Amino acid sequence: MEMESRSLLGRAVESVRGLKFTVNEWTGALGDLGTFAPIFLAMVGTCGVSPSRMLFLTGLAYISAGLIFGLPMPIQPLKAMAAISIAAHLSPAHISAGAIWMGLILIPLSLGGGLKWLERFFPPPVVKGVQLGVGLLLLKAAWALLAHGVPQVKAAQAAAWGLPTARVMWESLWLLVIPQIPLTLGNACYAVSDVAKVYFKEKAGRATPTNCALSIGVSDLAIGLLGGVPICHGSGGMTAHYRFGARTAGATVIIGSLFIALPLLLGRNSFAVFTAMPAWLLAAAVAYVGLCHVWLLKNLKERFSVALLIGGVSLWTANITYALFAGLALDWLLRAIPLLGARIQKNPA
C-alpha cells in the first residue's frame, strides 16, 4: 500500500494548516456544480433518492477527501451507476448496494497492490483518452442543459434507510457495479491522479491511483451502509475546481460544509436550491470545464490515435466504458505490431 506511515489525523492536521478561504477558493468550490446538480436532481426525481442523505454524506466525503489529500479533491456521483439507475428507475436500495460493492472491491484491490499491477493497462494515451472523452461528454452535457434546462423535481420522497437484501445486492452487482468498475479505474483513479500532477505538481504526492481507489472504497462502503449514493474522484471535477480558482483543500471544506448545511436548514426541500440555478449558467460552467479537460490532451507525446479513438467513441456512445475498452484494444495492437515485426525480421521463414 502506498499510503505513508503517518496517521490520517496527522495528514488532516497538515492539510488544515494549508487551508485558504479566499474568493478564488469559494469560486473554485462551486466549480463542479454544473456536473453535480443535474445528476443529483435526476436521481432524486427518478429514483427516489433522499436529497438530504445524499447531500449530507457527499459533504462529509468532500471534507474528508480534501483534508486527507491536501488538495481540492472532487467528489462526484459514480456516473455509469447514476446513468443506469436513472434510465432503469432503480430503487435507492440498489444504489446504496452498489456503493457497498464498490467498497468491497476497491479496498482489497488497493491494499493488495492491485492498482499498481493494473497500471500497466492504463498507459498515458489511454489516460489522456479518458480525459478527452470526459471533456467531450461535458460539452455535450452543456448543450443538453441549454436545450432542456435544469431537471425539475416536484417533490422529494425520502427513502427509508435500511440495509439491502441479498437479492438486491446481487442485482446491483450485475446491473451497476460491473459496468462501473472500468470507468472508475480509468477516470477516478488513474486519470484524476494524472490531472492532479498536471495542476499541483509536487503537492499532488498523495494523489496516487492506489490512494484514490482506497479513498473511494472506504467512502463508498460507509456511504452504502448509511443508505447513500456512491461517489468517486472524477478527473473532470478536479479540472472544474482548479479552473475556477481552487488551489487548496479549503475549497472542498467550503462545498462540503454547504452540502451539509443545506439539509440541516431545508430538510427534504434542499433540492430546491439546485432547481433554482439558471440553466445557462450551469451550461457555461460545464462547457468551460469540458474545454479545459480537452486541452489536457496537449501533453500527450505518443499514440495520439488511441486518445482520439477513446474520445470519439465516448462522444458517439455516451459510454466511457465502451470507449475505454476500444482504446485499450487499439493501444495493445499498436504496441504489439512493432514487436511482431521485429520478431519476424529476426526469425524469417
N, C-alpha and C positions, 0 to 999 in steps of 0.2 A: 504494500500500500504506500502511496506517495505522500500521504499526509505527514507533516513534520511531527516530531515528538512532542512539541509544545501542546498544551491543552487548548481546547476550543475557547475556554474562558480567557486564556492568555491572548489568543488571536482577537477575540472580541474587544478586549481592553486596548490592544494596539490599534485596532480599527477605529475605536471611539475617539482616540487622540487625533486621528486624521480627518474626522468628520468636518464638513463645512455645510453651511446652510445659507449660502449666498443666493442671489437672484438666479444665477445660472443653474445652481443645484435644484431650485424649485422648477424652473422650466424643463430641466432635464428629467426631473422626477415624473413629470406629466407627459413626457415624450412618447411613451408607448401606449397611451390610452386609445389611440386610433386603432390599434390592433386588439386591445383587450375588450373595449366596450362592445363591439358588435358580437363577439363570441359570447361574452357574459350575458348580454340581453337575449341572444338566441337560446342559450342553454336554460335560462330562467323561464322564458316564454314557451319553449317547445318541450323541454324535458322535465320541467317542474323542479329544477334545482333551487334550493333555498338561497336567495341572494345574500342574506345576512351571513349564512355559514360560509359561502364561497368567498365573499369579500373579507371576512374576518380571518379565515385560515390563509388566504392569499397574502393578506397584510402581514401576518406573522412570518410567513415564509420569506417575504421581501426583506423584512428587518433582519432575520436570522442570516440569510444569504449575504446581505451587504456587510454585516459585521464579520462573518467568517472569512469572506474573500477579500474584504477591504476595497471593494470596487462597487460601482453601480450595477450589480449583478441582476439581470432581468428575471422576472417571474411571469410566466405565461401559461395559460391552459394548454394542455397537450393537444395540438391542432388536429392530428389524424383522429384521435379519440373524440374530440369535440365535433368534428365534421360528421363522423359516423353516428354519433349519439343524436345529433340534431336531425340528420336525414332519416334515421330509423325510429325516432321518438323513444329512445331508450329511457329507462327509469333512472332516478338518482342512485338506486341501489347498484345497478350495473356500472354506473360511472365511478362510484366510490370503490367498487370491487376492482375496477381497472387500476385505480390508484394503489390498492393493496398489492396487486400483482406486480406493478412497476417496482415497488419497494422490494418485494421478494426476489425479483430478478436482478435489479441493479446493485443492491447491496452486496450479495455474494460475488457478483461479477467484478465489482470494484475491489473488494477486499482480497479476492483471489488473484488479482493481477490480470484479469481478463481484458480490461480496457487496453493495457499495454500490448497484449498479444493481438487484439483486433485492429490496432492502429495501422498495421501493415496493409489492411484492406481499405484504408481511408487516406491515400496519398494526397498531396496538395491539389492536383487537378480535380479530384473528387470533392474535397472540402470546399474549394472555390466554386465548383459547380453547384453545390448545395446552397452556398451563399447567393449565387446568381439566381437560382430557382426561387429562393425566398424573396429576393428583391423583385423579380418579375411578378410573383404572386401578390406581393404588396401593392404593386402598381395596378394590377387587376382588381384588387380589393378596393383601392381608392376610387377607381372608375365605378365599381358597383355601389359604393356609398353615395357618389354623386347621382347615379341613375335611380337608385331605390330608396335612398335616405337611411336614417338610423332605424334599426328594428324596433318596433313599438311593442311594449309589454303592457297589457291592460290590467293585469292583476298578478301578483306574485303569490303562488301557492307554495307555502313552506312544506318541504318534505320531512316526514318524521324520521328521526335518526334511529338507526339500528344496523347491526352487522349483517352483511349479505349472506344469503343462504348458499349452500354448496352448489345448487343448481345455477344460481345467479353468478357465482364465481366462475364456473366452467364456461357458461355462456359468454361472460365478459372476456375470458381469456381468448376465445376464438374470434369474437366479434371486434374487440377493441385493442387488445394488447399485442397480438401478433402483428397486425398492420402498423402499430405504433413503434415497436422496438427499433427497426432500422432507421426510421426518421429521428428518433431520439438520439441514437448513437451518432448519426451523421450531423444533425443540426444543433442538438442541445449539449453534446459532449465535445466532439472534435471541432466543429465549426465555431462554436462560441469560444472555445479555448484559443483558436486561431485569431478570431476577431479581437479578443481581449489583448493578445500580444501585439496586434497591429496598433491598437489605440493606446494601450497603457504601458507597453514595453516591459521593463523590469518589474513594475508594480503588479503585473499580472502573474507573478510567480506561483501563486496559489491556485490559479485557474487552470489546472491541468485537466485533461479529459477524465482521468480517474477521479479527481476530486469533484468535478462537476457531476459525474454519474453518481457518486456516493451522496452528494448533497441532494440530488433529485430523488434518489432511492429512499433516503431517510425521511425527507419531506413528504413524499407520496405515501409511504407506509403510515405515517402519523395522520396525514390528511384523510386517507382512505378509512382508517379505523374510526375517525371522527365524522365520517359521512360527507366528506368534501369532494371537490373536483381536483383531479391530478394536475400537477404543474410541471414545468421544465424551465431550463435556462436557454431560451431561444436566441440565436445569433442576431436575428432581426431586432429583438428587444435591446440587445447590447448596443447596436448601432443607433437605435432610437434615443436611448438615454444619453449616449455620448454626443450625438449630433445636436441635441437640443440643450447641451451645456453641462451635463453631469460629469464630474471628474472624481468624486469621492462617494463613499457609501452613504453620505448624507442624503443623497437623492433617494436611495432606497428606503431610508428611515422615514423620509417625508411621505413618499407614496404609500409605504406600508402603514404608517400612522393614519393617513387619510382613509385607507381601506378599512382599518379597524374602527375608526371613529364613525363612519357612515352608518353601519348597522346599529351601533350603540345609540346614535342620535335619531335615526329614522326608522329603525326596525326593518320590517319586511318591505317597506317602501323605499329602501335605499337605492333600488334600481332607477328611481325617477330622476336622479341626478344625471345618469348616463343618457336617458332618453331626451333630456333637455339640451344635450350638446348639438350644435349645428352640424349637419352632415358635411357641409363644405369645409368646415374647419378640420374635422376628423379626416376627411379625404385628403386635404392638403398635407396634413402631418404624415399620413400613411404614404403618400406619393413621394414626399421628400425623403423619408427613411428608405423607401424602395430604391430610389435613385442612388442614394449613398451606399446601399448594400450592393447594387450592381457595380458601382465604381470600385469595390474591393477586388474585382477581377483583374485590375491593372497590375497587381503584384504577382500574377501567375507567370511563370517563365517556361513551362513545358506542357505538352499535351493539351493545348488550348481547346482542341476539338472535344475532349471529354467534358470540360466545363460547359461548353456550348450545347452539347447534347443534353446534359442534365437540365440546363436552363430551359431548353426548348421543350423537352418532354414535360417538365414541371408546368410550363405555361399551357401546353396542349391538353394535358390530362388533369391539371389542378391537383396532382398527386405526386409529392416529392419522393415517396417511397418507390413508385414505379421508375421515376427518373433516376433515383439513386442506383437501382439495380441495373438500369441501362448503362449508366456511366461506369459502374464497376466492371461490367462486361467489356465495354469498349477499352477501358484503361488496361484491363488484363490482356486483351488482344493486342493493343499497341505495344505493350511491353514484351509480349511473347513472340511477336513476329521477328524482331531483330535477333533474339536468342535462337529461334528456329533456323533463321537464315545462316547464322554463324555455325550452327551445328552441321547444316547441310554442306557448307563450304569445307568444313573440317573433315567430314566423312562423306565425300561424293560417292554416288552409286557406281 
